[in-house]
Amino acid sequence: MTQPNLKFSLGEYEARLKKTRQAMELKGVELLIVSDPSNMAWLTGYDGWSFYVHQAVIVPPSGEPIWFGRGQDANGARLTAYLAHENIIGYPDHYVQSTERHSMDYLSGILADRGWGSLRIGVEMDNYWFSAAAFASLQKHLPNARFIDATALVNWQRAVKSETEIKYMRNAARIVEAMHQRIFDKIEVGMRKCDLVAEIYDAGTRGVDGIGGDYPAIVPLLPSGVEASAPHLTWDDRPMKRGEGTFFEIAGCYNRYHVPLSRTVFLGKPTQAFLDAEKATLEGMEAGLAVARPGNSCEDIANAFFAVLKKYGIVKDNRTGYPIGLSYPPDWGERTMSLRPGDRTELKPGMTFHFMTGLWLEDMGFETTESILITETGVECLASVPRRLMVKD
């Protein structure tokens, strides 16, 4: 029998399952249906590009979790998850994208057959991968169950990273350093932006020093000029222009663990607006990093950063960071806490964040960000890339 390619020890998976069941008990959940592919991977090791169809990991009242997904993906679960093969269940392909039946109909039958049809069942209601139709199917076919919103229940258990997770993120940091170096080496006036993106993907995938890269959950974001006032534009085949600034929001990824990092490159002589944005951002970042330590809260980082921006007359009406780690498209955040006023979540050693200090102003954008690790005594920036406006003539 082929052994699965596990990225963590069985002991670590057992500890994760124990933490999850403790959180389930506190919330009154007897059985949990996990649809978020990041949570599925964290609980079982499953890793595959199959999240475009309905799938789940079921955490029952006792015993191993159950992987549930498309039949043709069951071999992928056998090759990547630690589960016994009897706990890997594939549904027939005629359930895929059918208007006559739903894969959750099939799952409901499995749960009922195992005597779990009348339990308090947690589902991730506010989740990219769990649809209204999926919930309607479960309600219809499990009429005696009581459904509980368990959105982010597993996500919160992922907040403090293990030593192995931090190791993987350090590898991702080395990759994103190489990606930014490639950008600065290759970017020039007249270069098609799509060609630059090809270089970014090449550097991110080839990795560095024997560390190969994985695909990031978000594509490179690199708008230029006035388009950089919008934070989430991608690229086209237009040439790079002199006199424009371009921010590069990218991430290194290793074994699905992400380290995002943004830098801004100006081709030619920077305008005063860019120099002013750089000054405010860097000063604000130092203020935020100074209070990023155990015992403080998420909002302490945000308030310190926003106070500096206010001094310079800059208004940033969005959060300034979020937790990062294991993720799948379309987002590399963990979707729990935020670095913003009002979030009193306590910072603990092992937490990791993207300190997103980006500014998207009326006619330009500027991003210089850091991915940070809360340590026993303070904070560590995971990647080492010069923290300044990058200028190339």
C-alpha positions, 0 to 999 in steps of 0.5 A, spaced: 500 500 500 502 506 498 503 511 504 501 518 503 506 524 503 504 527 509 507 534 511 506 533 518 507 528 523 501 524 525 502 527 532 501 534 530 494 531 526 492 528 532 493 535 536 489 539 531 483 534 531 483 534 539 483 542 539 478 542 534 473 537 538 474 541 544 472 548 540 466 543 537 464 542 544 464 549 547 460 551 541 455 545 542 457 542 535 457 534 535 459 533 528 462 538 524 462 539 516 468 542 514 468 545 507 474 550 507 480 546 503 485 550 508 481 547 514 481 540 510 488 540 509 490 542 516 485 537 519 487 531 514 493 533 510 489 532 504 492 537 498 489 537 491 485 542 486 479 539 487 475 545 491 471 547 485 466 541 486 463 540 493 467 536 498 468 536 505 472 533 511 467 530 517 469 531 524 464 526 527 463 525 535 469 520 535 474 516 531 478 519 525 475 524 520 472 522 514 474 525 507 468 526 502 469 528 495 468 527 488 470 519 486 475 521 482 479 525 487 479 519 492 485 517 490 488 524 491 486 523 498 489 516 499 496 519 497 496 526 501 491 525 507 493 520 513 486 517 514 484 510 513 482 508 506 475 506 509 474 513 511 475 516 504 469 516 501 467 518 494 461 520 491 459 518 484 460 523 478 453 524 476 452 528 482 457 533 479 454 540 477 447 536 476 441 540 476 437 534 478 441 532 484 446 534 489 453 531 492 450 533 499 444 529 498 449 523 498 453 526 504 446 526 508 445 519 506 452 517 509 451 521 515 444 518 516 446 511 515 452 512 521 446 514 526 448 521 525 442 524 522 439 527 529 446 530 531 447 538 532 451 539 526 456 545 525 457 547 518 461 553 515 456 558 513 460 564 511 465 560 506 467 561 499 466 553 498 459 552 502 453 554 497 446 555 499 444 549 495 449 545 499 445 547 505 438 547 503 440 539 501 443 538 508 436 541 511 432 537 506 435 530 507 437 531 514 430 533 517 432 531 524 439 535 525 440 541 528 444 546 524 449 550 527 453 556 524 461 553 525 464 559 520 471 559 522 471 554 528 477 550 525 480 557 522 481 559 529 485 553 531 490 555 526 492 561 529 498 559 533 503 556 528 507 549 530 514 549 529 514 545 523 509 550 520 513 556 522 519 552 518 515 552 512 513 559 512 521 561 513 522 557 507 516 561 503 519 567 506 526 565 502 522 564 496 518 571 496 525 574 497 527 571 491 521 573 487 522 581 489 529 580 487 527 578 480 522 583 479 527 589 481 533 585 476 528 584 470 523 590 470 525 596 465 521 601 461 518 598 455 517 591 458 511 588 457 507 587 464 505 580 462 513 578 461 514 581 468 509 576 471 512 570 467 519 572 471 515 572 478 512 566 477 518 563 474 522 565 481 516 563 485 516 556 482 523 554 482 524 557 489 531 558 492 537 554 495 533 547 493 526 550 496 521 549 491 515 553 490 508 552 491 502 556 487 500 562 491 492 562 493 492 569 490 495 571 483 500 577 483 497 584 483 501 589 480 497 595 478 501 601 475 500 609 475 493 611 477 491 604 476 494 602 483 489 606 486 485 600 486 488 594 490 486 588 486 488 589 479 492 584 476 496 585 469 495 585 461 500 586 456 502 593 456 509 596 457 512 598 463 512 606 463 517 611 465 514 616 471 510 611 474 510 607 480 507 600 481 506 596 487 507 588 487 503 584 492 506 577 491 507 571 496 512 566 496 508 559 498 511 552 500 507 546 502 501 551 501 504 556 507 504 563 505 508 569 506 506 575 502 510 581 501 509 588 497 514 593 495 513 598 490 518 600 484 518 607 481 521 607 474 525 614 473 525 619 478 519 619 484 514 624 485 514 627 491 507 624 493 511 617 492 516 620 497 511 622 502 507 616 502 514 612 503 515 616 509 509 616 512 508 608 511 515 606 514 514 611 520 507 608 521 510 601 520 515 602 525 510 604 530 506 598 529 512 593 529 514 596 536 507 594 539 507 587 536 508 583 542 505 578 546 499 580 551 498 586 546 492 586 541 491 586 534 488 593 535 494 596 538 498 594 532 493 598 527 492 604 532 499 605 532 500 605 525 494 609 523 496 614 528 502 616 524 498 616 518 493 621 521 499 625 523 501 626 516 494 627 514 493 620 510 486 617 511 486 609 510 479 606 511 481 599 511 484 594 516 492 594 516 493 586 516 490 579 517 493 572 519 496 568 514 499 561 513 496 555 510 491 557 504 488 555 498 485 560 492 482 565 492 485 568 499 491 567 503 488 570 509 486 565 515 479 569 515 479 570 523 482 576 526 484 583 523 489 588 525 484 594 525 481 598 531 476 594 535 479 587 534 481 586 541 484 579 540 490 578 544 497 577 540 500 570 542 507 567 540 506 563 534 501 568 531 503 570 524 500 576 520 501 580 513 502 587 516 498 590 510 500 597 510 498 599 503 495 606 501 491 606 495 490 614 494 486 618 489 491 617 483 496 612 486 498 606 490 503 605 495 505 598 498 511 596 503 508 591 507 511 585 512 509 578 514 510 578 521 511 572 526 509 574 534 515 571 538 516 570 545 518 577 546 516 581 540 516 580 533 520 578 527 519 580 520 519 573 516 522 576 510 528 580 509 527 585 503 529 592 503 524 596 506 523 602 502 521 605 495 525 601 490 527 606 484 530 604 478 532 609 472 
